[in-house]
Amino acid sequence: MSQTAEPQNIIDLVNYQEGSVVSRTLIKKKTGTVTLFAFDQDQALSEHTAPFDAMVYILDGKAEIIISGNSNILEKGNMIIMPANEPHALKAREQFKMMLTMIRS
């Protein structure tokens, strides 16, 4: 995506795809990234860690985000910080879209 100074509807920048997780990187810099995701119902990302803090903001739907074994249910408008080096996993309780902002410094 080219960076423009034009307003855009963020929820329309990534679309659901049956049986899939779709991602679209909006900003990719040495200091961090902003990526949109669309998860179809029951799709998931298995437990993993990242060396950087990350913020998840739910744009649509409902997600379960597990951080260090603690389950969190997030809906449209909710956000959560996933701390660096803490194991985390995501699962779509229903279709959901999220914006992931990762800070690398």
Biopython code that builds the backbone (N, CA, C, O; Angstrom):
import numpy as np
from Bio.PDB.StructureBuilder import StructureBuilder

atoms = [
    (1, "MET", "N", (0.847, -1.179, 0.000)),
    (1, "MET", "CA", (0.000, 0.000, 0.000)),
    (1, "MET", "C", (0.885, 1.232, 0.000)),
    (1, "MET", "O", (1.784, 1.352, 0.833)),
    (2, "SER", "N", (0.643, 2.134, -0.913)),
    (2, "SER", "CA", (1.400, 3.372, -0.904)),
    (2, "SER", "C", (0.875, 4.258, 0.217)),
    (2, "SER", "O", (-0.323, 4.296, 0.502)),
    (3, "GLN", "N", (1.795, 4.962, 0.836)),
    (3, "GLN", "CA", (1.402, 5.848, 1.918)),
    (3, "GLN", "C", (0.926, 7.160, 1.314)),
    (3, "GLN", "O", (1.649, 7.818, 0.566)),
    (4, "THR", "N", (-0.291, 7.520, 1.652)),
    (4, "THR", "CA", (-0.850, 8.761, 1.149)),
    (4, "THR", "C", (-1.443, 9.539, 2.304)),
    (4, "THR", "O", (-1.662, 9.011, 3.394)),
    (5, "ALA", "N", (-1.691, 10.788, 2.037)),
    (5, "ALA", "CA", (-2.323, 11.639, 3.040)),
    (5, "ALA", "C", (-3.832, 11.660, 2.842)),
    (5, "ALA", "O", (-4.505, 12.618, 3.221)),
    (6, "GLU", "N", (-4.353, 10.603, 2.249)),
    (6, "GLU", "CA", (-5.784, 10.492, 1.992)),
    (6, "GLU", "C", (-6.456, 9.697, 3.107)),
    (6, "GLU", "O", (-5.939, 8.655, 3.510)),
    (7, "PRO", "N", (-7.596, 10.165, 3.616)),
    (7, "PRO", "CA", (-8.312, 9.374, 4.626)),
    (7, "PRO", "C", (-8.819, 8.065, 4.022)),
    (7, "PRO", "O", (-9.225, 8.008, 2.861)),
    (8, "GLN", "N", (-8.781, 7.016, 4.847)),
    (8, "GLN", "CA", (-9.271, 5.716, 4.406)),
    (8, "GLN", "C", (-10.029, 5.062, 5.550)),
    (8, "GLN", "O", (-9.764, 5.345, 6.718)),
    (9, "ASN", "N", (-10.972, 4.189, 5.219)),
    (9, "ASN", "CA", (-11.700, 3.424, 6.214)),
    (9, "ASN", "C", (-10.875, 2.182, 6.530)),
    (9, "ASN", "O", (-10.788, 1.264, 5.715)),
    (10, "ILE", "N", (-10.274, 2.157, 7.709)),
    (10, "ILE", "CA", (-9.327, 1.095, 8.066)),
    (10, "ILE", "C", (-9.940, -0.298, 7.992)),
    (10, "ILE", "O", (-9.259, -1.252, 7.615)),
    (11, "ILE", "N", (-11.199, -0.426, 8.342)),
    (11, "ILE", "CA", (-11.828, -1.751, 8.364)),
    (11, "ILE", "C", (-11.971, -2.342, 6.958)),
    (11, "ILE", "O", (-12.086, -3.559, 6.806)),
    (12, "ASP", "N", (-11.962, -1.490, 5.934)),
    (12, "ASP", "CA", (-12.094, -1.963, 4.560)),
    (12, "ASP", "C", (-10.756, -2.301, 3.901)),
    (12, "ASP", "O", (-10.734, -2.747, 2.754)),
    (13, "LEU", "N", (-9.648, -2.097, 4.602)),
    (13, "LEU", "CA", (-8.333, -2.317, 4.006)),
    (13, "LEU", "C", (-7.878, -3.775, 4.041)),
    (13, "LEU", "O", (-6.870, -4.123, 3.424)),
    (14, "VAL", "N", (-8.612, -4.631, 4.758)),
    (14, "VAL", "CA", (-8.335, -6.066, 4.774)),
    (14, "VAL", "C", (-9.679, -6.787, 4.811)),
    (14, "VAL", "O", (-10.597, -6.368, 5.515)),
    (15, "ASN", "N", (-9.788, -7.875, 4.047)),
    (15, "ASN", "CA", (-11.059, -8.583, 3.914)),
    (15, "ASN", "C", (-10.976, -9.994, 4.474)),
    (15, "ASN", "O", (-9.917, -10.621, 4.467)),
    (16, "TYR", "N", (-12.111, -10.481, 4.959)),
    (16, "TYR", "CA", (-12.208, -11.867, 5.413)),
    (16, "TYR", "C", (-12.073, -12.797, 4.218)),
    (16, "TYR", "O", (-12.511, -12.485, 3.111)),
    (17, "GLN", "N", (-11.449, -13.960, 4.470)),
    (17, "GLN", "CA", (-11.353, -15.006, 3.464)),
    (17, "GLN", "C", (-11.672, -16.321, 4.163)),
    (17, "GLN", "O", (-11.092, -16.625, 5.205)),
    (18, "GLU", "N", (-12.580, -17.094, 3.602)),
    (18, "GLU", "CA", (-13.049, -18.324, 4.241)),
    (18, "GLU", "C", (-11.887, -19.241, 4.597)),
    (18, "GLU", "O", (-11.043, -19.551, 3.756)),
    (19, "GLY", "N", (-11.855, -19.675, 5.870)),
    (19, "GLY", "CA", (-10.855, -20.620, 6.339)),
    (19, "GLY", "C", (-9.443, -20.073, 6.425)),
    (19, "GLY", "O", (-8.484, -20.846, 6.431)),
    (20, "SER", "N", (-9.292, -18.752, 6.492)),
    (20, "SER", "CA", (-7.955, -18.161, 6.424)),
    (20, "SER", "C", (-7.752, -17.018, 7.403)),
    (20, "SER", "O", (-8.695, -16.469, 7.974)),
    (21, "VAL", "N", (-6.481, -16.686, 7.570)),
    (21, "VAL", "CA", (-6.055, -15.464, 8.235)),
    (21, "VAL", "C", (-5.392, -14.615, 7.157)),
    (21, "VAL", "O", (-4.440, -15.054, 6.512)),
    (22, "VAL", "N", (-5.893, -13.410, 6.966)),
    (22, "VAL", "CA", (-5.370, -12.508, 5.943)),
    (22, "VAL", "C", (-4.676, -11.348, 6.644)),
    (22, "VAL", "O", (-5.180, -10.827, 7.639)),
    (23, "SER", "N", (-3.513, -10.942, 6.124)),
    (23, "SER", "CA", (-2.811, -9.797, 6.719)),
    (23, "SER", "C", (-2.424, -8.800, 5.641)),
    (23, "SER", "O", (-2.259, -9.142, 4.470)),
    (24, "ARG", "N", (-2.284, -7.552, 6.080)),
    (24, "ARG", "CA", (-1.856, -6.472, 5.186)),
    (24, "ARG", "C", (-1.019, -5.486, 6.002)),
    (24, "ARG", "O", (-1.510, -4.871, 6.949)),
    (25, "THR", "N", (0.232, -5.348, 5.627)),
    (25, "THR", "CA", (1.131, -4.428, 6.321)),
    (25, "THR", "C", (0.907, -3.016, 5.795)),
    (25, "THR", "O", (0.973, -2.766, 4.592)),
    (26, "LEU", "N", (0.639, -2.100, 6.723)),
    (26, "LEU", "CA", (0.423, -0.703, 6.353)),
    (26, "LEU", "C", (1.698, 0.117, 6.485)),
    (26, "LEU", "O", (1.984, 0.979, 5.653)),
    (27, "ILE", "N", (2.468, -0.160, 7.548)),
    (27, "ILE", "CA", (3.729, 0.542, 7.788)),
    (27, "ILE", "C", (4.761, -0.485, 8.211)),
    (27, "ILE", "O", (4.497, -1.319, 9.077)),
    (28, "LYS", "N", (5.941, -0.425, 7.599)),
    (28, "LYS", "CA", (7.033, -1.325, 7.970)),
    (28, "LYS", "C", (8.308, -0.492, 8.033)),
    (28, "LYS", "O", (8.837, -0.061, 7.009)),
    (29, "LYS", "N", (8.788, -0.275, 9.250)),
    (29, "LYS", "CA", (9.994, 0.514, 9.494)),
    (29, "LYS", "C", (10.907, -0.265, 10.426)),
    (29, "LYS", "O", (10.476, -1.239, 11.043)),
    (30, "LYS", "N", (12.165, 0.153, 10.535)),
    (30, "LYS", "CA", (13.089, -0.484, 11.473)),
    (30, "LYS", "C", (12.569, -0.398, 12.901)),
    (30, "LYS", "O", (12.817, -1.295, 13.707)),
    (31, "THR", "N", (11.852, 0.670, 13.218)),
    (31, "THR", "CA", (11.390, 0.907, 14.585)),
    (31, "THR", "C", (10.046, 0.271, 14.901)),
    (31, "THR", "O", (9.633, 0.254, 16.060)),
    (32, "GLY", "N", (9.354, -0.253, 13.894)),
    (32, "GLY", "CA", (8.078, -0.897, 14.171)),
    (32, "GLY", "C", (7.234, -1.120, 12.935)),
    (32, "GLY", "O", (7.574, -0.685, 11.834)),
    (33, "THR", "N", (6.111, -1.817, 13.148)),
    (33, "THR", "CA", (5.191, -2.119, 12.056)),
    (33, "THR", "C", (3.749, -1.900, 12.502)),
    (33, "THR", "O", (3.424, -1.956, 13.688)),
    (34, "VAL", "N", (2.904, -1.650, 11.516)),
    (34, "VAL", "CA", (1.461, -1.623, 11.718)),
    (34, "VAL", "C", (0.870, -2.563, 10.674)),
    (34, "VAL", "O", (1.032, -2.359, 9.470)),
    (35, "THR", "N", (0.179, -3.601, 11.159)),
    (35, "THR", "CA", (-0.360, -4.620, 10.262)),
    (35, "THR", "C", (-1.819, -4.867, 10.598)),
    (35, "THR", "O", (-2.189, -4.948, 11.769)),
    (36, "LEU", "N", (-2.645, -4.988, 9.570)),
    (36, "LEU", "CA", (-4.049, -5.352, 9.735)),
    (36, "LEU", "C", (-4.209, -6.847, 9.490)),
    (36, "LEU", "O", (-3.537, -7.418, 8.632)),
    (37, "PHE", "N", (-5.098, -7.472, 10.244)),
    (37, "PHE", "CA", (-5.402, -8.895, 10.091)),
    (37, "PHE", "C", (-6.905, -9.084, 10.033)),
    (37, "PHE", "O", (-7.658, -8.356, 10.679)),
    (38, "ALA", "N", (-7.340, -10.073, 9.247)),
    (38, "ALA", "CA", (-8.734, -10.523, 9.224)),
    (38, "ALA", "C", (-8.715, -12.036, 9.443)),
    (38, "ALA", "O", (-8.152, -12.776, 8.636)),
    (39, "PHE", "N", (-9.328, -12.491, 10.533)),
    (39, "PHE", "CA", (-9.389, -13.910, 10.880)),
    (39, "PHE", "C", (-10.787, -14.425, 10.604)),
    (39, "PHE", "O", (-11.763, -13.836, 11.069)),
    (40, "ASP", "N", (-10.906, -15.510, 9.857)),
    (40, "ASP", "CA", (-12.194, -16.172, 9.726)),
    (40, "ASP", "C", (-12.477, -16.902, 11.047)),
    (40, "ASP", "O", (-11.553, -17.205, 11.801)),
    (41, "GLN", "N", (-13.751, -17.179, 11.320)),
    (41, "GLN", "CA", (-14.123, -17.866, 12.565)),
    (41, "GLN", "C", (-13.325, -19.147, 12.734)),
    (41, "GLN", "O", (-13.125, -19.902, 11.781)),
    (42, "ASP", "N", (-12.868, -19.384, 13.973)),
    (42, "ASP", "CA", (-12.106, -20.559, 14.393)),
    (42, "ASP", "C", (-10.668, -20.596, 13.882)),
    (42, "ASP", "O", (-9.944, -21.550, 14.165)),
    (43, "GLN", "N", (-10.243, -19.586, 13.141)),
    (43, "GLN", "CA", (-8.836, -19.514, 12.744)),
    (43, "GLN", "C", (-8.020, -19.039, 13.938)),
    (43, "GLN", "O", (-8.549, -18.380, 14.833)),
    (44, "ALA", "N", (-6.725, -19.373, 13.955)),
    (44, "ALA", "CA", (-5.913, -19.058, 15.122)),
    (44, "ALA", "C", (-4.448, -18.873, 14.735)),
    (44, "ALA", "O", (-4.002, -19.291, 13.667)),
    (45, "LEU", "N", (-3.726, -18.237, 15.636)),
    (45, "LEU", "CA", (-2.268, -18.219, 15.597)),
    (45, "LEU", "C", (-1.812, -18.951, 16.850)),
    (45, "LEU", "O", (-2.192, -18.583, 17.962)),
    (46, "SER", "N", (-1.004, -19.977, 16.674)),
    (46, "SER", "CA", (-0.568, -20.779, 17.813)),
    (46, "SER", "C", (0.364, -19.976, 18.715)),
    (46, "SER", "O", (0.889, -18.931, 18.331)),
    (47, "GLU", "N", (0.551, -20.495, 19.915)),
    (47, "GLU", "CA", (1.350, -19.789, 20.906)),
    (47, "GLU", "C", (2.772, -19.547, 20.388)),
    (47, "GLU", "O", (3.413, -20.438, 19.831)),
    (48, "HIS", "N", (3.234, -18.328, 20.589)),
    (48, "HIS", "CA", (4.569, -17.917, 20.175)),
    (48, "HIS", "C", (4.998, -16.731, 21.035)),
    (48, "HIS", "O", (4.207, -16.215, 21.824)),
    (49, "THR", "N", (6.228, -16.307, 20.885)),
    (49, "THR", "CA", (6.705, -15.104, 21.566)),
    (49, "THR", "C", (7.280, -14.159, 20.527)),
    (49, "THR", "O", (7.611, -14.562, 19.412)),
    (50, "ALA", "N", (7.393, -12.906, 20.910)),
    (50, "ALA", "CA", (8.019, -11.883, 20.073)),
    (50, "ALA", "C", (8.950, -11.065, 20.969)),
    (50, "ALA", "O", (8.646, -10.851, 22.143)),
    (51, "PRO", "N", (10.064, -10.614, 20.434)),
    (51, "PRO", "CA", (11.025, -9.882, 21.257)),
    (51, "PRO", "C", (10.647, -8.427, 21.504)),
    (51, "PRO", "O", (11.422, -7.681, 22.104)),
    (52, "PHE", "N", (9.464, -8.015, 21.049)),
    (52, "PHE", "CA", (9.037, -6.621, 21.167)),
    (52, "PHE", "C", (7.617, -6.532, 21.711)),
    (52, "PHE", "O", (6.823, -7.457, 21.539)),
    (53, "ASP", "N", (7.301, -5.424, 22.363)),
    (53, "ASP", "CA", (5.924, -5.162, 22.784)),
    (53, "ASP", "C", (5.044, -4.988, 21.553)),
    (53, "ASP", "O", (5.490, -4.481, 20.524)),
    (54, "ALA", "N", (3.796, -5.413, 21.670)),
    (54, "ALA", "CA", (2.844, -5.256, 20.579)),
    (54, "ALA", "C", (1.482, -4.885, 21.157)),
    (54, "ALA", "O", (1.100, -5.353, 22.229)),
    (55, "MET", "N", (0.762, -4.041, 20.435)),
    (55, "MET", "CA", (-0.582, -3.646, 20.830)),
    (55, "MET", "C", (-1.563, -4.178, 19.792)),
    (55, "MET", "O", (-1.385, -3.983, 18.590)),
    (56, "VAL", "N", (-2.598, -4.851, 20.277)),
    (56, "VAL", "CA", (-3.677, -5.338, 19.410)),
    (56, "VAL", "C", (-4.897, -4.475, 19.665)),
    (56, "VAL", "O", (-5.287, -4.254, 20.811)),
    (57, "TYR", "N", (-5.502, -3.985, 18.582)),
    (57, "TYR", "CA", (-6.747, -3.216, 18.658)),
    (57, "TYR", "C", (-7.768, -3.930, 17.781)),
    (57, "TYR", "O", (-7.538, -4.122, 16.587)),
    (58, "ILE", "N", (-8.902, -4.325, 18.373)),
    (58, "ILE", "CA", (-9.936, -5.057, 17.639)),
    (58, "ILE", "C", (-10.823, -4.069, 16.880)),
    (58, "ILE", "O", (-11.437, -3.179, 17.469)),
    (59, "LEU", "N", (-10.873, -4.249, 15.566)),
    (59, "LEU", "CA", (-11.650, -3.376, 14.685)),
    (59, "LEU", "C", (-13.060, -3.901, 14.440)),
    (59, "LEU", "O", (-13.977, -3.130, 14.157)),
    (60, "ASP", "N", (-13.230, -5.238, 14.551)),
    (60, "ASP", "CA", (-14.506, -5.875, 14.220)),
    (60, "ASP", "C", (-14.511, -7.271, 14.828)),
    (60, "ASP", "O", (-13.465, -7.918, 14.877)),
    (61, "GLY", "N", (-15.649, -7.745, 15.288)),
    (61, "GLY", "CA", (-15.789, -9.119, 15.736)),
    (61, "GLY", "C", (-15.307, -9.378, 17.153)),
    (61, "GLY", "O", (-15.250, -8.472, 17.985)),
    (62, "LYS", "N", (-14.955, -10.659, 17.416)),
    (62, "LYS", "CA", (-14.583, -11.097, 18.765)),
    (62, "LYS", "C", (-13.410, -12.068, 18.689)),
    (62, "LYS", "O", (-13.407, -13.003, 17.889)),
    (63, "ALA", "N", (-12.401, -11.824, 19.550)),
    (63, "ALA", "CA", (-11.199, -12.646, 19.572)),
    (63, "ALA", "C", (-10.877, -13.092, 20.992)),
    (63, "ALA", "O", (-11.216, -12.420, 21.966)),
    (64, "GLU", "N", (-10.217, -14.237, 21.084)),
    (64, "GLU", "CA", (-9.623, -14.674, 22.343)),
    (64, "GLU", "C", (-8.116, -14.510, 22.199)),
    (64, "GLU", "O", (-7.508, -15.050, 21.274)),
    (65, "ILE", "N", (-7.521, -13.761, 23.120)),
    (65, "ILE", "CA", (-6.074, -13.565, 23.120)),
    (65, "ILE", "C", (-5.549, -14.093, 24.451)),
    (65, "ILE", "O", (-5.928, -13.616, 25.521)),
    (66, "ILE", "N", (-4.675, -15.079, 24.360)),
    (66, "ILE", "CA", (-4.120, -15.714, 25.550)),
    (66, "ILE", "C", (-2.683, -15.223, 25.708)),
    (66, "ILE", "O", (-1.857, -15.383, 24.810)),
    (67, "ILE", "N", (-2.399, -14.621, 26.865)),
    (67, "ILE", "CA", (-1.061, -14.110, 27.155)),
    (67, "ILE", "C", (-0.573, -14.783, 28.435)),
    (67, "ILE", "O", (-1.193, -14.655, 29.491)),
    (68, "SER", "N", (0.535, -15.494, 28.332)),
    (68, "SER", "CA", (1.116, -16.217, 29.475)),
    (68, "SER", "C", (0.070, -17.066, 30.191)),
    (68, "SER", "O", (0.036, -17.119, 31.421)),
    (69, "GLY", "N", (-0.789, -17.734, 29.403)),
    (69, "GLY", "CA", (-1.786, -18.637, 29.958)),
    (69, "GLY", "C", (-3.083, -17.985, 30.398)),
    (69, "GLY", "O", (-4.022, -18.691, 30.768)),
    (70, "ASN", "N", (-3.168, -16.661, 30.371)),
    (70, "ASN", "CA", (-4.388, -15.940, 30.776)),
    (70, "ASN", "C", (-5.224, -15.586, 29.557)),
    (70, "ASN", "O", (-4.764, -14.881, 28.659)),
    (71, "SER", "N", (-6.464, -16.084, 29.534)),
    (71, "SER", "CA", (-7.371, -15.849, 28.416)),
    (71, "SER", "C", (-8.064, -14.496, 28.557)),
    (71, "SER", "O", (-8.543, -14.133, 29.631)),
    (72, "ASN", "N", (-8.106, -13.757, 27.440)),
    (72, "ASN", "CA", (-8.773, -12.459, 27.378)),
    (72, "ASN", "C", (-9.705, -12.462, 26.174)),
    (72, "ASN", "O", (-9.287, -12.805, 25.068)),
    (73, "ILE", "N", (-10.958, -12.084, 26.378)),
    (73, "ILE", "CA", (-11.917, -11.971, 25.282)),
    (73, "ILE", "C", (-12.024, -10.491, 24.927)),
    (73, "ILE", "O", (-12.357, -9.659, 25.770)),
    (74, "LEU", "N", (-11.736, -10.180, 23.670)),
    (74, "LEU", "CA", (-11.785, -8.803, 23.199)),
    (74, "LEU", "C", (-12.811, -8.687, 22.090)),
    (74, "LEU", "O", (-12.959, -9.587, 21.263)),
    (75, "GLU", "N", (-13.526, -7.557, 22.084)),
    (75, "GLU", "CA", (-14.512, -7.255, 21.054)),
    (75, "GLU", "C", (-14.173, -5.917, 20.423)),
    (75, "GLU", "O", (-13.275, -5.210, 20.880)),
    (76, "LYS", "N", (-14.896, -5.580, 19.378)),
    (76, "LYS", "CA", (-14.693, -4.329, 18.652)),
    (76, "LYS", "C", (-14.498, -3.163, 19.627)),
    (76, "LYS", "O", (-15.301, -2.952, 20.536)),
    (77, "GLY", "N", (-13.421, -2.418, 19.415)),
    (77, "GLY", "CA", (-13.119, -1.264, 20.247)),
    (77, "GLY", "C", (-12.185, -1.553, 21.407)),
    (77, "GLY", "O", (-11.679, -0.624, 22.036)),
    (78, "ASN", "N", (-11.943, -2.846, 21.707)),
    (78, "ASN", "CA", (-11.031, -3.220, 22.796)),
    (78, "ASN", "C", (-9.600, -3.301, 22.284)),
    (78, "ASN", "O", (-9.355, -3.537, 21.101)),
    (79, "MET", "N", (-8.654, -3.097, 23.214)),
    (79, "MET", "CA", (-7.241, -3.278, 22.890)),
    (79, "MET", "C", (-6.549, -3.977, 24.037)),
    (79, "MET", "O", (-7.054, -4.013, 25.159)),
    (80, "ILE", "N", (-5.367, -4.541, 23.738)),
    (80, "ILE", "CA", (-4.553, -5.186, 24.763)),
    (80, "ILE", "C", (-3.092, -5.084, 24.341)),
    (80, "ILE", "O", (-2.774, -5.096, 23.152)),
    (81, "ILE", "N", (-2.212, -4.985, 25.330)),
    (81, "ILE", "CA", (-0.772, -4.990, 25.082)),
    (81, "ILE", "C", (-0.261, -6.412, 25.297)),
    (81, "ILE", "O", (-0.552, -7.038, 26.316)),
    (82, "MET", "N", (0.495, -6.909, 24.338)),
    (82, "MET", "CA", (1.170, -8.197, 24.473)),
    (82, "MET", "C", (2.639, -7.880, 24.769)),
    (82, "MET", "O", (3.372, -7.453, 23.877)),
    (83, "PRO", "N", (3.070, -8.088, 26.016)),
    (83, "PRO", "CA", (4.437, -7.719, 26.387)),
    (83, "PRO", "C", (5.495, -8.560, 25.665)),
    (83, "PRO", "O", (5.271, -9.725, 25.337)),
    (84, "ALA", "N", (6.642, -7.941, 25.431)),
    (84, "ALA", "CA", (7.769, -8.635, 24.809)),
    (84, "ALA", "C", (8.112, -9.894, 25.586)),
    (84, "ALA", "O", (8.064, -9.913, 26.816)),
    (85, "ASN", "N", (8.455, -10.939, 24.857)),
    (85, "ASN", "CA", (8.946, -12.211, 25.403)),
    (85, "ASN", "C", (7.925, -12.996, 26.226)),
    (85, "ASN", "O", (8.291, -13.982, 26.867)),
    (86, "GLU", "N", (6.662, -12.588, 26.225)),
    (86, "GLU", "CA", (5.603, -13.344, 26.903)),
    (86, "GLU", "C", (4.893, -14.205, 25.856)),
    (86, "GLU", "O", (4.542, -13.699, 24.791)),
    (87, "PRO", "N", (4.674, -15.493, 26.134)),
    (87, "PRO", "CA", (3.977, -16.325, 25.155)),
    (87, "PRO", "C", (2.533, -15.861, 24.969)),
    (87, "PRO", "O", (1.840, -15.534, 25.932)),
    (88, "HIS", "N", (2.097, -15.841, 23.707)),
    (88, "HIS", "CA", (0.728, -15.419, 23.412)),
    (88, "HIS", "C", (0.199, -16.191, 22.206)),
    (88, "HIS", "O", (0.959, -16.677, 21.368)),
    (89, "ALA", "N", (-1.130, -16.288, 22.147)),
    (89, "ALA", "CA", (-1.827, -16.970, 21.057)),
    (89, "ALA", "C", (-3.130, -16.233, 20.804)),
    (89, "ALA", "O", (-3.645, -15.552, 21.690)),
    (90, "LEU", "N", (-3.666, -16.367, 19.591)),
    (90, "LEU", "CA", (-4.912, -15.699, 19.224)),
    (90, "LEU", "C", (-5.855, -16.704, 18.579)),
    (90, "LEU", "O", (-5.426, -17.590, 17.841)),
    (91, "LYS", "N", (-7.158, -16.555, 18.869)),
    (91, "LYS", "CA", (-8.172, -17.413, 18.247)),
    (91, "LYS", "C", (-9.412, -16.581, 17.959)),
    (91, "LYS", "O", (-9.838, -15.764, 18.776)),
    (92, "ALA", "N", (-9.982, -16.806, 16.781)),
    (92, "ALA", "CA", (-11.200, -16.110, 16.385)),
    (92, "ALA", "C", (-12.410, -16.810, 16.998)),
    (92, "ALA", "O", (-12.754, -17.920, 16.594)),
    (93, "ARG", "N", (-13.056, -16.166, 17.971)),
    (93, "ARG", "CA", (-14.311, -16.684, 18.538)),
    (93, "ARG", "C", (-15.430, -16.517, 17.520)),
    (93, "ARG", "O", (-16.388, -17.290, 17.490)),
    (94, "GLU", "N", (-15.288, -15.494, 16.691)),
    (94, "GLU", "CA", (-16.105, -15.251, 15.500)),
    (94, "GLU", "C", (-15.168, -14.507, 14.560)),
    (94, "GLU", "O", (-14.045, -14.182, 14.946)),
    (95, "GLN", "N", (-15.600, -14.232, 13.345)),
    (95, "GLN", "CA", (-14.731, -13.458, 12.468)),
    (95, "GLN", "C", (-14.297, -12.195, 13.201)),
    (95, "GLN", "O", (-15.101, -11.553, 13.877)),
    (96, "PHE", "N", (-13.017, -11.840, 13.063)),
    (96, "PHE", "CA", (-12.586, -10.570, 13.639)),
    (96, "PHE", "C", (-11.456, -9.961, 12.822)),
    (96, "PHE", "O", (-10.701, -10.649, 12.135)),
    (97, "LYS", "N", (-11.373, -8.635, 12.929)),
    (97, "LYS", "CA", (-10.289, -7.875, 12.312)),
    (97, "LYS", "C", (-9.556, -7.138, 13.417)),
    (97, "LYS", "O", (-10.157, -6.657, 14.377)),
    (98, "MET", "N", (-8.232, -7.059, 13.255)),
    (98, "MET", "CA", (-7.440, -6.359, 14.257)),
    (98, "MET", "C", (-6.317, -5.583, 13.591)),
    (98, "MET", "O", (-5.886, -5.886, 12.479)),
    (99, "MET", "N", (-5.862, -4.567, 14.318)),
    (99, "MET", "CA", (-4.667, -3.839, 13.931)),
    (99, "MET", "C", (-3.595, -4.186, 14.954)),
    (99, "MET", "O", (-3.806, -4.036, 16.158)),
    (100, "LEU", "N", (-2.454, -4.646, 14.480)),
    (100, "LEU", "CA", (-1.321, -4.992, 15.329)),
    (100, "LEU", "C", (-0.236, -3.942, 15.138)),
    (100, "LEU", "O", (0.258, -3.735, 14.030)),
    (101, "THR", "N", (0.126, -3.286, 16.230)),
    (101, "THR", "CA", (1.200, -2.306, 16.190)),
    (101, "THR", "C", (2.346, -2.858, 17.028)),
    (101, "THR", "O", (2.203, -3.067, 18.232)),
    (102, "MET", "N", (3.489, -3.094, 16.376)),
    (102, "MET", "CA", (4.656, -3.626, 17.071)),
    (102, "MET", "C", (5.731, -2.544, 17.119)),
    (102, "MET", "O", (6.087, -1.962, 16.095)),
    (103, "ILE", "N", (6.237, -2.287, 18.306)),
    (103, "ILE", "CA", (7.290, -1.290, 18.505)),
    (103, "ILE", "C", (8.603, -2.023, 18.738)),
    (103, "ILE", "O", (8.708, -2.839, 19.654)),
    (104, "ARG", "N", (9.597, -1.736, 17.921)),
    (104, "ARG", "CA", (10.867, -2.465, 17.977)),
    (104, "ARG", "C", (11.988, -1.715, 18.673)),
    (104, "ARG", "O", (13.134, -2.164, 18.642)),
    (105, "SER", "N", (11.697, -0.610, 19.285)),
    (105, "SER", "CA", (12.774, 0.119, 19.970)),
    (105, "SER", "C", (12.261, 0.725, 21.260)),
    (105, "SER", "O", (13.017, 1.378, 21.979)),
]
sb = StructureBuilder()
sb.init_structure("model")
sb.init_model(0)
sb.init_chain("A")
sb.init_seg("    ")
for serial, (resi, resn, name, xyz) in enumerate(atoms, 1):
    if name == "N":
        sb.init_residue(resn, " ", resi, " ")
    sb.init_atom(name, np.array(xyz, "f"), 0.0, 1.0, " ", f" {name:<3s}", serial, name[0])
structure = sb.get_structure()
